[in-house]
Amino acid sequence: MTIPTGTPPTERPTWLRSGLWIGGFVAFLYVVEIVDRILPANFENAGIEARTGDGLWGILFAPILHGDWTHLTANTVPALVLGFLVLWSSGITRGIVATASIWVVAGVGTWLFAGSGDTHIGASSLIFGWLTYLIIRGIFTRKGGQIVLGLVVLFFYGGMLWGVLPSDPFVSWQGHLFGAIGGVIAAWVLSSDARRARSVRTADRVH
């Protein structure tokens, strides 16, 4: 089929593109785990090791690595749901920027402050960042739809926030904590345009 000259191609709706992006990311996590199980490649060793030179590489790789299938499957549904909501409600570009910000903040924070001798891996750092991003963003932007979405997310997933506290020694609460901090930072940075517009409107009313 040909498209007549001058007729722009139809863009896929945001919800569909968001689903494809996050679905592709989660599928990639499974591919990585399959390769790790088949070889075995011991990819877990490429995670974050606090305050070591080699451990710096883990900032890049840790969120795509998992200790076993139980670890990965536990992260699958929250990653699909929260990742989709971030992309869909923010737009693909902003959602990717938010994810990248969470990825870096979680990794650097874990590398700096986690205990020595442990390797930190798993997509849960992203999940906690997406969670706080969705909950907090509406407070910064003061947009009704985002506030409502944040409340819905808080209702269904708010209990996860206890995971930022030390509990199970085999769970990287540091990754959870700094992922959550990364989500707040991303929400603040990406709401700057809304906050700036609100300040302008306030100044106009004053004058």
FENSULFEN-V145781 format. One record per pair of residues at least 4 apart in sequence whose C-alpha atoms are under 6 Angstrom apart, sorted by the first residue. I is the first residue (numbers start at 0). J is the second residue. D is the distance in whole Angstrom. If there is no record, write none. Layout:
i->I j->J d->D
i->I j->J d->D
//
This chain:
i->13 j->17 d->6
i->13 j->87 d->6
i->14 j->87 d->5
i->17 j->83 d->6
i->17 j->86 d->5
i->17 j->87 d->5
i->18 j->22 d->6
i->18 j->83 d->6
i->19 j->23 d->6
i->21 j->83 d->6
i->28 j->63 d->6
i->35 j->39 d->5
i->35 j->40 d->5
i->45 j->57 d->6
i->46 j->57 d->4
i->46 j->61 d->5
i->46 j->118 d->6
i->46 j->119 d->5
i->46 j->120 d->5
i->47 j->54 d->5
i->47 j->57 d->4
i->47 j->118 d->5
i->47 j->119 d->5
i->48 j->54 d->4
i->48 j->118 d->5
i->49 j->110 d->4
i->49 j->111 d->6
i->49 j->113 d->6
i->49 j->115 d->6
i->50 j->110 d->6
i->50 j->111 d->6
i->57 j->61 d->5
i->58 j->106 d->4
i->61 j->120 d->4
i->61 j->121 d->6
i->62 j->120 d->6
i->62 j->121 d->5
i->62 j->122 d->4
i->64 j->120 d->6
i->64 j->121 d->5
i->65 j->71 d->6
i->65 j->120 d->6
i->65 j->121 d->5
i->68 j->72 d->6
i->74 j->78 d->6
i->77 j->81 d->6
i->78 j->82 d->5
i->78 j->126 d->6
i->79 j->83 d->6
i->83 j->87 d->6
i->84 j->88 d->6
i->85 j->89 d->6
i->85 j->94 d->6
i->86 j->90 d->5
i->86 j->91 d->5
i->86 j->94 d->4
i->89 j->93 d->6
i->89 j->94 d->5
i->90 j->94 d->6
i->97 j->185 d->5
i->101 j->105 d->6
i->101 j->128 d->6
i->101 j->178 d->6
i->101 j->181 d->4
i->101 j->182 d->6
i->103 j->107 d->6
i->104 j->108 d->6
i->104 j->181 d->5
i->105 j->174 d->6
i->105 j->177 d->4
i->105 j->178 d->4
i->108 j->112 d->6
i->108 j->177 d->6
i->109 j->113 d->5
i->109 j->173 d->6
i->109 j->174 d->6
i->124 j->174 d->5
i->124 j->175 d->5
i->124 j->178 d->5
i->125 j->178 d->6
i->127 j->175 d->6
i->127 j->178 d->5
i->127 j->179 d->5
i->128 j->132 d->6
i->128 j->178 d->4
i->128 j->179 d->4
i->128 j->181 d->6
i->128 j->182 d->4
i->129 j->182 d->6
i->131 j->135 d->6
i->131 j->179 d->6
i->131 j->182 d->5
i->131 j->183 d->6
i->132 j->136 d->6
i->132 j->182 d->4
i->132 j->183 d->5
i->132 j->186 d->5
i->133 j->149 d->5
i->134 j->149 d->4
i->136 j->186 d->5
i->137 j->141 d->5
i->137 j->142 d->6
i->137 j->145 d->5
i->137 j->146 d->4
i->140 j->190 d->6
i->140 j->193 d->5
i->152 j->156 d->6
i->153 j->157 d->4
i->163 j->172 d->5
i->163 j->175 d->5
i->163 j->176 d->4
i->164 j->172 d->6
i->165 j->172 d->6
i->172 j->176 d->6
i->174 j->178 d->6
i->177 j->181 d->6
i->185 j->189 d->6
i->186 j->190 d->6
i->191 j->195 d->6
//
